[in-house]
Every structure is written in structure tokens, then in C-alpha cells.
């Protein structure tokens, strides 16, 4: 069993966030990992190519996963129980809308509001918030996310053990979802990642797992065109953006 220092959901409720934890989440390494998992979650959603979508980010925290959604041209709403995390997201001026909410008590949105839903490193908190009500928490959450026919949801999670993994998957199926668990790099203790892929009102085939090649996943494209597109999008939103120059998007030489 993992130690408490590696399982933050054992130390305190999710609404109680330590300042040091927030700083850790914004280390360059953690940002890289969060971005890669967000990229994989969106890939597993199998959204229409070239079409901006309206997505729900459950347990959005400080908005790192939302940053990737914005970079991909999607619009999003982030929900989190921690006001401290949401304050960090506001300070970072993320592009999505933010809402305080408890995923264990359901999502306050009308059916059909979203084209899809992602969640990064949040679902396992439901199994530790209150052991006596784990099943009801999961049931409330899963039913609330069945928002429209044909919708999909992808939840990246860190299950504590096989029993917890089975509990989460079983409750999802009992709530009427199709889908199942996708485990990338199953033979690697460090790179292994769990993604619960759910289909509502439509049958689907689970995507293939990643098992070989670069375990860090695909690199996020941040070339010159991507930079110009992001700046133009922020201008349309009425946000202050630095003027373009001949140096905008230019690759800098590494310093040794």
C-alpha cells in the first residue's frame, strides 16, 4: 500500500489544500505530467477533428488541464471543491469558467450541456472522502455525468489498489454506462496510467492502450502558428496581449 505522503487523499479532505501542495503542482515536472495526461484524456474522448467543443473538467484544480483544452481550441468549465485551488486558477487567468462544486454530490448542469467530460487525478478522492458512503458518492457522480446521448467522459485516476479499481469500474457500469478501463504502459511501474472511459447512450470500442515507444507521450505542439493562434484567441476574448514582433514564436538557442 502506498504511503500517505504519496496519497494526498489520505491526509485531508479535498477542500483543504496545503500551500506547499499547490506549489508542488506547479513545478515544471508536474506541469509536464499534467499536460500529457490531459492530452491523452482528450485523445481518448475521440472528439470531432477541427471542431471546438464545450467540455467539462471535473476536479479542475488550478487549471493546468484546462490550459491544454484552451490550447486545443476548446471551451471549458472547471469544477473543483477546493476554493484555494480555484483561487490559483483565477490568479493564473485561465480561459475557462470556474465553479465551486463537490463531484460526489452531482454536477449542476442541464442534460446535453457538454460535448464531453475529462477529469485528471481526481476520481480516487471519492473513495476516501467518506468510506461509509463510497458507493453513494460514486453513484451520484456517475448518474450526474450521463448528460446526453452519445456523450463521452474520460477520467484519469490513481487507484490505490485493485479493489478500489474494481469498485470504481463496477459502479460506473451499474449506473448504466458503457466503456471500461484503459491502462497505458501496463508493464511499467512508473509510466502506468489508468483512464476510465465511459460512453453514455451509445456503444463504443475502447481505444488501444499505449504500450511501446515514448512513455512520456506525445509532445505538446507549441510552434509559431500555435502561439499566434493562442494570442489571437485571447484578443477576441478582450484580454490584454503583447504585440507581435519579429521575435514572436522564434525558437531560442539552448544555453549551456
C-alpha positions as protocol buffer text, in pm:
chain_id: "A"
residue {
  index: 1
  type: UNK
  ca { x: 0 y: 0 z: 0 }
}
residue {
  index: 2
  type: UNK
  ca { x: 128 y: 348 z: -85 }
}
residue {
  index: 3
  type: UNK
  ca { x: 231 y: 576 z: 199 }
}
residue {
  index: 4
  type: UNK
  ca { x: 23 y: 878 z: 298 }
}
residue {
  index: 5
  type: UNK
  ca { x: 276 y: 1120 z: 150 }
}
residue {
  index: 6
  type: UNK
  ca { x: 208 y: 967 z: -190 }
}
residue {
  index: 7
  type: UNK
  ca { x: -170 y: 950 z: -136 }
}
residue {
  index: 8
  type: UNK
  ca { x: -283 y: 1307 z: -57 }
}
residue {
  index: 9
  type: UNK
  ca { x: -645 y: 1196 z: -32 }
}
residue {
  index: 10
  type: UNK
  ca { x: -548 y: 1016 z: 292 }
}
residue {
  index: 11
  type: UNK
  ca { x: -420 y: 1328 z: 464 }
}
residue {
  index: 12
  type: UNK
  ca { x: -717 y: 1566 z: 444 }
}
residue {
  index: 13
  type: UNK
  ca { x: -1044 y: 1633 z: 262 }
}
residue {
  index: 14
  type: UNK
  ca { x: -1003 y: 1769 z: -91 }
}
residue {
  index: 15
  type: UNK
  ca { x: -1135 y: 2111 z: 4 }
}
residue {
  index: 16
  type: UNK
  ca { x: -839 y: 2153 z: 245 }
}
residue {
  index: 17
  type: UNK
  ca { x: -539 y: 2234 z: 27 }
}
residue {
  index: 18
  type: UNK
  ca { x: -188 y: 2288 z: 162 }
}
residue {
  index: 19
  type: UNK
  ca { x: 1 y: 2581 z: 8 }
}
residue {
  index: 20
  type: UNK
  ca { x: 305 y: 2359 z: -42 }
}
residue {
  index: 21
  type: UNK
  ca { x: 89 y: 2115 z: -237 }
}
residue {
  index: 22
  type: UNK
  ca { x: -20 y: 2396 z: -471 }
}
residue {
  index: 23
  type: UNK
  ca { x: 342 y: 2497 z: -530 }
}
residue {
  index: 24
  type: UNK
  ca { x: 440 y: 2136 z: -598 }
}
residue {
  index: 25
  type: UNK
  ca { x: 166 y: 2103 z: -858 }
}
residue {
  index: 26
  type: UNK
  ca { x: 322 y: 2391 z: -1048 }
}
residue {
  index: 27
  type: UNK
  ca { x: 672 y: 2252 z: -1070 }
}
residue {
  index: 28
  type: UNK
  ca { x: 787 y: 2213 z: -1428 }
}
residue {
  index: 29
  type: UNK
  ca { x: 780 y: 1834 z: -1399 }
}
residue {
  index: 30
  type: UNK
  ca { x: 424 y: 1824 z: -1263 }
}
residue {
  index: 31
  type: UNK
  ca { x: 303 y: 2065 z: -1531 }
}
residue {
  index: 32
  type: UNK
  ca { x: 456 y: 1837 z: -1795 }
}
residue {
  index: 33
  type: UNK
  ca { x: 288 y: 1528 z: -1649 }
}
residue {
  index: 34
  type: UNK
  ca { x: -47 y: 1703 z: -1612 }
}
residue {
  index: 35
  type: UNK
  ca { x: -34 y: 1825 z: -1971 }
}
residue {
  index: 36
  type: UNK
  ca { x: 50 y: 1480 z: -2105 }
}
residue {
  index: 37
  type: UNK
  ca { x: -238 y: 1319 z: -1913 }
}
residue {
  index: 38
  type: UNK
  ca { x: -477 y: 1589 z: -2032 }
}
residue {
  index: 39
  type: UNK
  ca { x: -363 y: 1534 z: -2389 }
}
residue {
  index: 40
  type: UNK
  ca { x: -422 y: 1161 z: -2358 }
}
residue {
  index: 41
  type: UNK
  ca { x: -767 y: 1215 z: -2200 }
}
residue {
  index: 42
  type: UNK
  ca { x: -874 y: 1437 z: -2489 }
}
residue {
  index: 43
  type: UNK
  ca { x: -740 y: 1182 z: -2735 }
}
residue {
  index: 44
  type: UNK
  ca { x: -947 y: 910 z: -2568 }
}
residue {
  index: 45
  type: UNK
  ca { x: -1258 y: 1132 z: -2588 }
}
residue {
  index: 46
  type: UNK
  ca { x: -1233 y: 1096 z: -2966 }
}
residue {
  index: 47
  type: UNK
  ca { x: -1378 y: 1441 z: -3035 }
}
residue {
  index: 48
  type: UNK
  ca { x: -1458 y: 1557 z: -3391 }
}
residue {
  index: 49
  type: UNK
  ca { x: -1142 y: 1681 z: -3561 }
}
residue {
  index: 50
  type: UNK
  ca { x: -1108 y: 2052 z: -3620 }
}
residue {
  index: 51
  type: UNK
  ca { x: -1423 y: 2139 z: -3425 }
}
residue {
  index: 52
  type: UNK
  ca { x: -1412 y: 2337 z: -3099 }
}
residue {
  index: 53
  type: UNK
  ca { x: -1607 y: 2157 z: -2827 }
}
residue {
  index: 54
  type: UNK
  ca { x: -1760 y: 2257 z: -2495 }
}
residue {
  index: 55
  type: UNK
  ca { x: -1606 y: 2037 z: -2224 }
}
residue {
  index: 56
  type: UNK
  ca { x: -1644 y: 1984 z: -1850 }
}
residue {
  index: 57
  type: UNK
  ca { x: -1328 y: 1950 z: -1641 }
}
residue {
  index: 58
  type: UNK
  ca { x: -1415 y: 1777 z: -1312 }
}
residue {
  index: 59
  type: UNK
  ca { x: -1167 y: 1841 z: -1031 }
}
residue {
  index: 60
  type: UNK
  ca { x: -1001 y: 2110 z: -1242 }
}
residue {
  index: 61
  type: UNK
  ca { x: -776 y: 2230 z: -958 }
}
residue {
  index: 62
  type: UNK
  ca { x: -557 y: 2521 z: -1061 }
}
residue {
  index: 63
  type: UNK
  ca { x: -649 y: 2486 z: -1429 }
}
residue {
  index: 64
  type: UNK
  ca { x: -348 y: 2301 z: -1571 }
}
residue {
  index: 65
  type: UNK
  ca { x: -565 y: 2055 z: -1762 }
}
residue {
  index: 66
  type: UNK
  ca { x: -785 y: 2345 z: -1871 }
}
residue {
  index: 67
  type: UNK
  ca { x: -479 y: 2517 z: -2018 }
}
residue {
  index: 68
  type: UNK
  ca { x: -440 y: 2225 z: -2256 }
}
residue {
  index: 69
  type: UNK
  ca { x: -809 y: 2237 z: -2351 }
}
residue {
  index: 70
  type: UNK
  ca { x: -773 y: 2606 z: -2434 }
}
residue {
  index: 71
  type: UNK
  ca { x: -459 y: 2542 z: -2635 }
}
residue {
  index: 72
  type: UNK
  ca { x: -652 y: 2288 z: -2841 }
}
residue {
  index: 73
  type: UNK
  ca { x: -919 y: 2549 z: -2914 }
}
residue {
  index: 74
  type: UNK
  ca { x: -1191 y: 2405 z: -2687 }
}
residue {
  index: 75
  type: UNK
  ca { x: -1414 y: 2592 z: -2444 }
}
residue {
  index: 76
  type: UNK
  ca { x: -1448 y: 2454 z: -2094 }
}
residue {
  index: 77
  type: UNK
  ca { x: -1599 y: 2482 z: -1748 }
}
residue {
  index: 78
  type: UNK
  ca { x: -1394 y: 2368 z: -1449 }
}
residue {
  index: 79
  type: UNK
  ca { x: -1545 y: 2238 z: -1125 }
}
residue {
  index: 80
  type: UNK
  ca { x: -1349 y: 2185 z: -804 }
}
residue {
  index: 81
  type: UNK
  ca { x: -1433 y: 2161 z: -434 }
}
residue {
  index: 82
  type: UNK
  ca { x: -1119 y: 2349 z: -329 }
}
residue {
  index: 83
  type: UNK
  ca { x: -1155 y: 2726 z: -329 }
}
residue {
  index: 84
  type: UNK
  ca { x: -778 y: 2754 z: -274 }
}
residue {
  index: 85
  type: UNK
  ca { x: -712 y: 2571 z: -599 }
}
residue {
  index: 86
  type: UNK
  ca { x: -968 y: 2780 z: -785 }
}
residue {
  index: 87
  type: UNK
  ca { x: -808 y: 3097 z: -648 }
}
residue {
  index: 88
  type: UNK
  ca { x: -480 y: 2984 z: -804 }
}
residue {
  index: 89
  type: UNK
  ca { x: -661 y: 2925 z: -1133 }
}
residue {
  index: 90
  type: UNK
  ca { x: -805 y: 3277 z: -1117 }
}
residue {
  index: 91
  type: UNK
  ca { x: -461 y: 3423 z: -1046 }
}
residue {
  index: 92
  type: UNK
  ca { x: -329 y: 3235 z: -1347 }
}
residue {
  index: 93
  type: UNK
  ca { x: -604 y: 3391 z: -1561 }
}
residue {
  index: 94
  type: UNK
  ca { x: -721 y: 3063 z: -1714 }
}
residue {
  index: 95
  type: UNK
  ca { x: -959 y: 3087 z: -2008 }
}
residue {
  index: 96
  type: UNK
  ca { x: -1232 y: 2857 z: -1876 }
}
residue {
  index: 97
  type: UNK
  ca { x: -1521 y: 2935 z: -1643 }
}
residue {
  index: 98
  type: UNK
  ca { x: -1477 y: 2814 z: -1285 }
}
residue {
  index: 99
  type: UNK
  ca { x: -1728 y: 2678 z: -1037 }
}
residue {
  index: 100
  type: UNK
  ca { x: -1705 y: 2556 z: -677 }
}
residue {
  index: 101
  type: UNK
  ca { x: -1868 y: 2214 z: -652 }
}
residue {
  index: 102
  type: UNK
  ca { x: -1845 y: 1867 z: -500 }
}
residue {
  index: 103
  type: UNK
  ca { x: -1827 y: 1599 z: -769 }
}
residue {
  index: 104
  type: UNK
  ca { x: -1957 y: 1344 z: -518 }
}
residue {
  index: 105
  type: UNK
  ca { x: -2288 y: 1532 z: -493 }
}
residue {
  index: 106
  type: UNK
  ca { x: -2358 y: 1567 z: -863 }
}
residue {
  index: 107
  type: UNK
  ca { x: -2299 y: 1831 z: -1129 }
}
residue {
  index: 108
  type: UNK
  ca { x: -2542 y: 2128 z: -1150 }
}
residue {
  index: 109
  type: UNK
  ca { x: -2578 y: 2130 z: -1529 }
}
residue {
  index: 110
  type: UNK
  ca { x: -2866 y: 2055 z: -1763 }
}
residue {
  index: 111
  type: UNK
  ca { x: -2855 y: 1736 z: -1972 }
}
residue {
  index: 112
  type: UNK
  ca { x: -2678 y: 1787 z: -2302 }
}
residue {
  index: 113
  type: UNK
  ca { x: -2478 y: 2088 z: -2185 }
}
residue {
  index: 114
  type: UNK
  ca { x: -2136 y: 1944 z: -2271 }
}
residue {
  index: 115
  type: UNK
  ca { x: -1982 y: 1763 z: -2564 }
}
residue {
  index: 116
  type: UNK
  ca { x: -1763 y: 1561 z: -2327 }
}
residue {
  index: 117
  type: UNK
  ca { x: -1600 y: 1548 z: -1987 }
}
residue {
  index: 118
  type: UNK
  ca { x: -1247 y: 1493 z: -1859 }
}
residue {
  index: 119
  type: UNK
  ca { x: -1103 y: 1460 z: -1512 }
}
residue {
  index: 120
  type: UNK
  ca { x: -736 y: 1439 z: -1419 }
}
residue {
  index: 121
  type: UNK
  ca { x: -620 y: 1284 z: -1089 }
}
residue {
  index: 122
  type: UNK
  ca { x: -946 y: 1348 z: -905 }
}
residue {
  index: 123
  type: UNK
  ca { x: -1175 y: 1044 z: -914 }
}
residue {
  index: 124
  type: UNK
  ca { x: -989 y: 849 z: -644 }
}
residue {
  index: 125
  type: UNK
  ca { x: -1082 y: 1118 z: -389 }
}
residue {
  index: 126
  type: UNK
  ca { x: -1440 y: 989 z: -392 }
}
residue {
  index: 127
  type: UNK
  ca { x: -1323 y: 660 z: -243 }
}
residue {
  index: 128
  type: UNK
  ca { x: -1156 y: 829 z: 53 }
}
residue {
  index: 129
  type: UNK
  ca { x: -1383 y: 1121 z: 136 }
}
residue {
  index: 130
  type: UNK
  ca { x: -1609 y: 901 z: 349 }
}
residue {
  index: 131
  type: UNK
  ca { x: -1559 y: 524 z: 347 }
}
residue {
  index: 132
  type: UNK
  ca { x: -1915 y: 460 z: 464 }
}
residue {
  index: 133
  type: UNK
  ca { x: -2068 y: 640 z: 165 }
}
residue {
  index: 134
  type: UNK
  ca { x: -1827 y: 547 z: -112 }
}
residue {
  index: 135
  type: UNK
  ca { x: -2093 y: 371 z: -318 }
}
residue {
  index: 136
  type: UNK
  ca { x: -2345 y: 654 z: -292 }
}
residue {
  index: 137
  type: UNK
  ca { x: -2080 y: 914 z: -380 }
}
residue {
  index: 138
  type: UNK
  ca { x: -1983 y: 723 z: -691 }
}
residue {
  index: 139
  type: UNK
  ca { x: -2347 y: 661 z: -785 }
}
residue {
  index: 140
  type: UNK
  ca { x: -2436 y: 1031 z: -756 }
}
residue {
  index: 141
  type: UNK
  ca { x: -2134 y: 1130 z: -958 }
}
residue {
  index: 142
  type: UNK
  ca { x: -2180 y: 882 z: -1239 }
}
residue {
  index: 143
  type: UNK
  ca { x: -2551 y: 944 z: -1281 }
}
residue {
  index: 144
  type: UNK
  ca { x: -2499 y: 1320 z: -1292 }
}
residue {
  index: 145
  type: UNK
  ca { x: -2248 y: 1283 z: -1574 }
}
residue {
  index: 146
  type: UNK
  ca { x: -2484 y: 1091 z: -1803 }
}
residue {
  index: 147
  type: UNK
  ca { x: -2577 y: 1422 z: -1961 }
}
residue {
  index: 148
  type: UNK
  ca { x: -2664 y: 1338 z: -2321 }
}
residue {
  index: 149
  type: UNK
  ca { x: -2689 y: 1054 z: -2571 }
}
residue {
  index: 150
  type: UNK
  ca { x: -2358 y: 992 z: -2739 }
}
residue {
  index: 151
  type: UNK
  ca { x: -2151 y: 1181 z: -2482 }
}
residue {
  index: 152
  type: UNK
  ca { x: -1820 y: 1050 z: -2354 }
}
residue {
  index: 153
  type: UNK
  ca { x: -1617 y: 1103 z: -2039 }
}
residue {
  index: 154
  type: UNK
  ca { x: -1256 y: 1016 z: -1961 }
}
residue {
  index: 155
  type: UNK
  ca { x: -1126 y: 1012 z: -1604 }
}
residue {
  index: 156
  type: UNK
  ca { x: -755 y: 970 z: -1535 }
}
residue {
  index: 157
  type: UNK
  ca { x: -710 y: 834 z: -1184 }
}
residue {
  index: 158
  type: UNK
  ca { x: -460 y: 683 z: -942 }
}
residue {
  index: 159
  type: UNK
  ca { x: -634 y: 379 z: -788 }
}
residue {
  index: 160
  type: UNK
  ca { x: -495 y: 277 z: -453 }
}
residue {
  index: 161
  type: UNK
  ca { x: -530 y: -95 z: -518 }
}
residue {
  index: 162
  type: UNK
  ca { x: -714 y: -349 z: -733 }
}
residue {
  index: 163
  type: UNK
  ca { x: -1016 y: -348 z: -501 }
}
residue {
  index: 164
  type: UNK
  ca { x: -1062 y: 26 z: -542 }
}
residue {
  index: 165
  type: UNK
  ca { x: -1020 y: -5 z: -918 }
}
residue {
  index: 166
  type: UNK
  ca { x: -1289 y: -273 z: -931 }
}
residue {
  index: 167
  type: UNK
  ca { x: -1521 y: -65 z: -711 }
}
residue {
  index: 168
  type: UNK
  ca { x: -1498 y: 238 z: -938 }
}
residue {
  index: 169
  type: UNK
  ca { x: -1543 y: 40 z: -1258 }
}
residue {
  index: 170
  type: UNK
  ca { x: -1832 y: -168 z: -1123 }
}
residue {
  index: 171
  type: UNK
  ca { x: -2023 y: 138 z: -1001 }
}
residue {
  index: 172
  type: UNK
  ca { x: -1983 y: 303 z: -1341 }
}
residue {
  index: 173
  type: UNK
  ca { x: -2130 y: 2 z: -1517 }
}
residue {
  index: 174
  type: UNK
  ca { x: -2414 y: -29 z: -1264 }
}
residue {
  index: 175
  type: UNK
  ca { x: -2500 y: 335 z: -1329 }
}
residue {
  index: 176
  type: UNK
  ca { x: -2569 y: 243 z: -1689 }
}
residue {
  index: 177
  type: UNK
  ca { x: -2251 y: 348 z: -1868 }
}
residue {
  index: 178
  type: UNK
  ca { x: -2065 y: 158 z: -2134 }
}
residue {
  index: 179
  type: UNK
  ca { x: -1689 y: 154 z: -2165 }
}
residue {
  index: 180
  type: UNK
  ca { x: -1422 y: 47 z: -1922 }
}
residue {
  index: 181
  type: UNK
  ca { x: -1066 y: 99 z: -1806 }
}
residue {
  index: 182
  type: UNK
  ca { x: -777 y: 177 z: -2042 }
}
residue {
  index: 183
  type: UNK
  ca { x: -435 y: 114 z: -1887 }
}
residue {
  index: 184
  type: UNK
  ca { x: -142 y: 270 z: -2071 }
}
residue {
  index: 185
  type: UNK
  ca { x: 203 y: 114 z: -2028 }
}
residue {
  index: 186
  type: UNK
  ca { x: 68 y: -171 z: -1809 }
}
residue {
  index: 187
  type: UNK
  ca { x: 412 y: -329 z: -1770 }
}
residue {
  index: 188
  type: UNK
  ca { x: 580 y: -16 z: -1632 }
}
residue {
  index: 189
  type: UNK
  ca { x: 551 y: 65 z: -1262 }
}
residue {
  index: 190
  type: UNK
  ca { x: 635 y: 433 z: -1319 }
}
residue {
  index: 191
  type: UNK
  ca { x: 469 y: 510 z: -1652 }
}
residue {
  index: 192
  type: UNK
  ca { x: 146 y: 312 z: -1595 }
}
residue {
  index: 193
  type: UNK
  ca { x: -162 y: 534 z: -1624 }
}
residue {
  index: 194
  type: UNK
  ca { x: -529 y: 448 z: -1568 }
}
residue {
  index: 195
  type: UNK
  ca { x: -808 y: 608 z: -1773 }
}
residue {
  index: 196
  type: UNK
  ca { x: -1174 y: 525 z: -1713 }
}
residue {
  index: 197
  type: UNK
  ca { x: -1351 y: 575 z: -2048 }
}
residue {
  index: 198
  type: UNK
  ca { x: -1730 y: 596 z: -2028 }
}
residue {
  index: 199
  type: UNK
  ca { x: -1995 y: 612 z: -2301 }
}
residue {
  index: 200
  type: UNK
  ca { x: -2347 y: 739 z: -2233 }
}
residue {
  index: 201
  type: UNK
  ca { x: -2629 y: 633 z: -2465 }
}
residue {
  index: 202
  type: UNK
  ca { x: -2401 y: 496 z: -2735 }
}
residue {
  index: 203
  type: UNK
  ca { x: -2195 y: 182 z: -2785 }
}
residue {
  index: 204
  type: UNK
  ca { x: -1826 y: 228 z: -2837 }
}
residue {
  index: 205
  type: UNK
  ca { x: -1500 y: 41 z: -2864 }
}
residue {
  index: 206
  type: UNK
  ca { x: -1229 y: 111 z: -2609 }
}
residue {
  index: 207
  type: UNK
  ca { x: -921 y: 270 z: -2766 }
}
residue {
  index: 208
  type: UNK
  ca { x: -594 y: 83 z: -2786 }
}
residue {
  index: 209
  type: UNK
  ca { x: -356 y: 124 z: -2495 }
}
residue {
  index: 210
  type: UNK
  ca { x: -13 y: 273 z: -2526 }
}
residue {
  index: 211
  type: UNK
  ca { x: 243 y: 4 z: -2463 }
}
residue {
  index: 212
  type: UNK
  ca { x: 560 y: 86 z: -2653 }
}
residue {
  index: 213
  type: UNK
  ca { x: 761 y: 381 z: -2772 }
}
residue {
  index: 214
  type: UNK
  ca { x: 800 y: 707 z: -2586 }
}
residue {
  index: 215
  type: UNK
  ca { x: 646 y: 659 z: -2243 }
}
residue {
  index: 216
  type: UNK
  ca { x: 626 y: 1031 z: -2188 }
}
residue {
  index: 217
  type: UNK
  ca { x: 358 y: 1054 z: -2454 }
}
residue {
  index: 218
  type: UNK
  ca { x: 337 y: 1299 z: -2740 }
}
residue {
  index: 219
  type: UNK
  ca { x: 495 y: 1637 z: -2701 }
}
residue {
  index: 220
  type: UNK
  ca { x: 257 y: 1931 z: -2692 }
}
residue {
  index: 221
  type: UNK
  ca { x: 281 y: 2133 z: -3009 }
}
residue {
  index: 222
  type: UNK
  ca { x: 381 y: 2490 z: -2927 }
}
residue {
  index: 223
  type: UNK
  ca { x: 524 y: 2619 z: -3253 }
}
residue {
  index: 224
  type: UNK
  ca { x: 494 y: 2961 z: -3409 }
}
residue {
  index: 225
  type: UNK
  ca { x: 146 y: 2903 z: -3554 }
}
residue {
  index: 226
  type: UNK
  ca { x: 20 y: 2774 z: -3218 }
}
residue {
  index: 227
  type: UNK
  ca { x: 148 y: 3090 z: -3043 }
}
residue {
  index: 228
  type: UNK
  ca { x: -18 y: 3324 z: -3294 }
}
residue {
  index: 229
  type: UNK
  ca { x: -347 y: 3134 z: -3272 }
}
residue {
  index: 230
  type: UNK
  ca { x: -348 y: 3150 z: -2892 }
}
residue {
  index: 231
  type: UNK
  ca { x: -270 y: 3523 z: -2890 }
}
residue {
  index: 232
  type: UNK
  ca { x: -544 y: 3593 z: -3143 }
}
residue {
  index: 233
  type: UNK
  ca { x: -794 y: 3389 z: -2940 }
}
residue {
  index: 234
  type: UNK
  ca { x: -712 y: 3589 z: -2628 }
}
residue {
  index: 235
  type: UNK
  ca { x: -753 y: 3915 z: -2821 }
}
residue {
  index: 236
  type: UNK
  ca { x: -1102 y: 3809 z: -2931 }
}
residue {
  index: 237
  type: UNK
  ca { x: -1182 y: 3745 z: -2565 }
}
residue {
  index: 238
  type: UNK
  ca { x: -1085 y: 4103 z: -2486 }
}
residue {
  index: 239
  type: UNK
  ca { x: -772 y: 4013 z: -2291 }
}
residue {
  index: 240
  type: UNK
  ca { x: -450 y: 4213 z: -2297 }
}
residue {
  index: 241
  type: UNK
  ca { x: -189 y: 4052 z: -2523 }
}
residue {
  index: 242
  type: UNK
  ca { x: 163 y: 4162 z: -2607 }
}
residue {
  index: 243
  type: UNK
  ca { x: 209 y: 4298 z: -2959 }
}
residue {
  index: 244
  type: UNK
  ca { x: 360 y: 4064 z: -3217 }
}
residue {
  index: 245
  type: UNK
  ca { x: 722 y: 4122 z: -3313 }
}
residue {
  index: 246
  type: UNK
  ca { x: 976 y: 3954 z: -3538 }
}
residue {
  index: 247
  type: UNK
  ca { x: 1082 y: 3752 z: -3232 }
}
residue {
  index: 248
  type: UNK
  ca { x: 734 y: 3611 z: -3159 }
}
residue {
  index: 249
  type: UNK
  ca { x: 743 y: 3230 z: -3176 }
}
residue {
  index: 250
  type: UNK
  ca { x: 1111 y: 3218 z: -3259 }
}
residue {
  index: 251
  type: UNK
  ca { x: 1292 y: 2919 z: -3115 }
}
residue {
  index: 252
  type: UNK
  ca { x: 1566 y: 3021 z: -2875 }
}
residue {
  index: 253
  type: UNK
  ca { x: 1906 y: 2856 z: -2882 }
}
residue {
  index: 254
  type: UNK
  ca { x: 1984 y: 2648 z: -2572 }
}
residue {
  index: 255
  type: UNK
  ca { x: 2223 y: 2799 z: -2319 }
}
residue {
  index: 256
  type: UNK
  ca { x: 2499 y: 2579 z: -2179 }
}
